[in-house]
């Protein structure tokens, strides 16, 4: 998602139409990635309010045969990639399966070093346009998204143009109505898998890793990352949820989780509150529900949490993070 928002910003800066790629998914135990059409999860029309876009499927069927014909397809990369010379754009997974989905093979490689996809630099954007004018280079196809990670502030606000598809939205709305009616509810994201616990062990060396900027600020001006924020203890989670339920007079709590849901512990501490999660895991519906919650508690470091945070920011909805308070709040205590 971070890369998509950055790519949208980049296309706007270069005044080029953005071809909306499919979403890459892995359906284990199948090892090869699966490409899911963009509009399966998001609407195309709202993006047009910001800039010109079209789906990959439409581009390949309507424009590619003449604008980007087989035998004359160039792929762009910063420098040589993989074994041998060239970008080797189809080496590895998901790269090979991605392009194979559209029967694309590349005939040439183009290295854009030392240019970078920094939309905050007018000089860089000017150099891109002068070096690769549209009349000579009608299509710029990259080996990876032309966007920095994590998403930068000017791109993060573009989340407002990403609207869930009717299918995702209707599932989220039905779940909310069935479980909470029109009463206030809290949405929480629990990132408690062993993989994330291991990742949190690198905080000391990389305190701004992943999506930490969403609560710490891009220069760490709002606080410092801690293990408790990254992988909060169960008692910290329960205490924070209990406080949020009381403050917002919530009748229930929706739980999006990659591992443990803590429902047993929550229920013992808050007997009159309803705790629910999706019966069948669906991360997109999870996010759509979190975006509509009365109040949301997310994981500061998690990029998944950040998607819901950005959506809520565009709607003026409140968000907090596990075991985090801004510096000035600490100073006031």
N, C-alpha and C positions, 0 to 999 in steps of 0.2 A: 504493500500500500504506500509506504514512504516513497519508493521508487516511482510509483505511478504518478503521485502528486508532483514530484520533481520533474518528471518527463513532460507533464502537462505544462508546467511553467516554462520549461526549455522550449517546447514547440511554440508557445505563445511568443517568447522572446525572439525566436528566429522567424516568426510569421510563417510557420509551416503547419500544415494539417497533421494532427496526431492520429496515427493509426492505432486504434485501441486493441491491444493484444489480448489473447485469451489468458485466463488465470491458470497458472501452473499448479497442479495438485498431484499428490501421490496417493494412490489407492492400494495400500499394502494388502496382500504380499506381492503384488505386481511391482517389479522394480522400475519400469519405465514411467515417466511422468505422463499425466493426462492433461490435455489442454481444454479448459472449459470456456466457452464463449463469454466475452465480457458482459453481455447483457443478461446473462443468467443471474447475476447477482446485483447489477447496477443498471439504472436507466441511462440511455445515451443522451436523450433530449436535454436534460438540465446542464450537461457539460457544454452544449452549444451556446449557452448564455455567456460562457467565458471565452471559448475559442472553437475553431473548426476541428471537428473530430469525425472519424468514421471507423466502423469495426473492421477488424482484419479480414473477416469473411467477405465483407462487401468490397474492400480494396482488392483482394486477390481475384475475385470473380469479375469485377467491373473495370478496374483500372490497370492492374498489374499486367495483363496480357499485352498492352500497348505501351504503358508508361514504364514498366519494369519487366520486360520480356525475358523468358528463359534464354540463357546464353549471354546475357548482358547484365548480370546481377552482381553488384559490388556490396561487400559488407564492410562496415567501419569498426575499427578498434583502436585503442590507444597505442598499442605496441604488439609485437608478435605474441601469439598465444598458442600454447600447446607445443607439440613436436613439429619441427620443420618451420619453414617460413610461412608467413601469412597469418590471418586471424583465426583460421581453423574454427570457424563459427559453429560447426556442428559436432565438435568433439565433446563427448561427455553427455551426461543426463542432468538437467532437462534440455540442453541445447539441441542435441540431435533430434529427439522426439518433437520438440517445439517446431522446428522448421520442416520436419517430415510431415507434420500434420497438414501442411499447405503445399507439399511437394516442392519445396524450395531447395535448390542447390546454388552455391555461389561460384562465380567465375573469376572474381578478382577480390583483392583485399586493399583497403585504403586505411593508412595510419594517420590519425588526426593529431598525433603528438606535435607540439606541446599544448595544443588547445585543451580547454577543460570546459565542462558544462556548468559554469558558474553564472547564473542569471543575474547576479548582483553586479557583475562587471560589464559595463557598457562596451569596454574595449574588447573583451573576449567575444561578446555577441557580434560586434562589428567584424571581427576577424573571421568568425564562423561564416558570416554572410558573404564576405569578400572572397574567402577561400573556396566556399562551396555554394555558389549562386544557384538558384533554382533552375535556370535555363540549362545549365550544364549538369547539374546533379538533382534531377527531379525527385529522387528517392534517397533518403539517408537511412540505411538499415544498420542498427548497431548490434554488436554481440551481446550487450547488456544494456540496461536502462541508462540513459544519459542524465543521471541524477545522483546527487550525493546522498549518503546515508550517515546519520539519520536525516529525516526531512528538515529543511530549513524553514525559518519563520514565514517567509514570503510565499512558500509553497504549501505550508501547513494549513493556511487559511482557505486554500482551494477545496478543502474537505466539504465546504458548503455546497459545492456543485455535484457531489457524489450522493445520489439518492438511491436507496435500495429498490430493487426491482419489485414489481407488484407481488410476485410470488413470495419473496422474502418478507416484505412488509405485511402481507396478509397473515402469514404464519406467526409473525411477532405479535400483531394486533390480537389475533385469536388467543394466543397464549396469555397475554396480559388480561384480556377480558375474562377468560375462563378462570384465571387464578386470583386476580385482584379487583376485577370490576373497574370502577373508576376511582378506587381508593389509592392513596399514596403508597408507593413501595420503593424499597432500596434495591439497587442493582450492585452486585459485587463481582470482581474477577479474582479468582484464586489461582495463582501460578505456583503450584506445589509439587510439580513433577521432579524426579531425581535429576533430570537433565538441567533444569533451571537451578536447582540447588548447587550443582557443580559449577554452573556458569557464574553464580553469585560469588563463588570463591575467588573470582578474578577482580572483584570490585576495587580492592586496594590498588592494583596496578592500573585499572581502567575505570575510574569512578564515574565517567560520563558515558559508559557503554550503553548500547541499545537505545532505549527511549528515555534515558534519565533526564534529558533536557526538559521533558514535559513538566516536571515539578521542580527541578534544580535550577532551571535556566540554562542557556547555552554556554555560559561561562562559569557555571556553578555558583552564581551570585545569590541564589536563594537557599542554599544549604549544601550539605555534604551527604553523599550516598553511604548507607550503612547496610550491614548484612540483615538487620531487622527489617529494613525497608524492602530489601530485595526478596528475602525469604522469611516472612514474619512468622513468629511462633503462634501456635493455635490460640493461646490465651490472649495474645495481643489482638488477633483477628476478632475473636468473640467480643472482647471489651469494646473495640471500635465499632463493630456492627450494632451492639447494644446501645451505644451512645447515639448512633445515627438514627436508629429506629425510634428512640425516645424523642430526639430533636425534631424529626420530620413526621412524627405521629403515624408511622408506617404500619400497615396491616400485614405486610409480608416482605420477604426478601427473595430476590431472584439470584441464583448462583450460577455463574459461568466458570467452569473449572476444567483444567487439563488432567486432574488427578483426584485427590480427596475433596469431598464436598463439605465436610464438617457438620452436616445436618444434625447428627446425633448430639453434638456438643452445643450447637445453636439452640436446638429444641429444649434441652435441659435448662439452659440459661434464660430463654424467652418462651415460656410455655404457651402464650396466647398469640404468638406470631407465626405466620405460615412461611415455611422455607421450601422452595421448589427449584428444580432445574429441568431442563429439557429431558424427556424420557429417552430420546435418541439424539446423540451429539450432532450439532449443526452449528459450526462457529459463526456463520453469517447471521443466522437467526439469533444466536446469543448476542452478537454485537448490536443488532437492530433493537433487541429488548433493552440492553444496557443503555442505548442511546435515548430511550424513552423513560427510563426510570426517574422517579421524583428526585432521587439523589444517588450518586454513584461513588463507589470506593474501588480504586484500581491499583495496580502495581506500578510504581513509578518507573521501574526499569523495563517493564514488558512493552514490546511494540504492539502486541494485541490490545493491551489496556489502552495504549495511546490512540488507537483508532476510535474507540468510544469517547475518549477524552476530547479529541478534536471535533467530533460530531456534536457533542454536548456544548462545547465552546461556541459553536456557530448558532446554537439555540439559546444561549444564555443560561444553561442548566448547571447546577452545582456539582462539583467533583472534589474528592479528596483522595489521598493515597495512604496506603498502609504505613503506619509508624512514621509519618512525616509531618513536620511543621516547619514553616519558613523561618529563616533566621530571625526576622524581626518579631515573630511570634514567641520564639524562645526568649528573646531579650525582654519581652514584656512580662514574662512569668516571674 
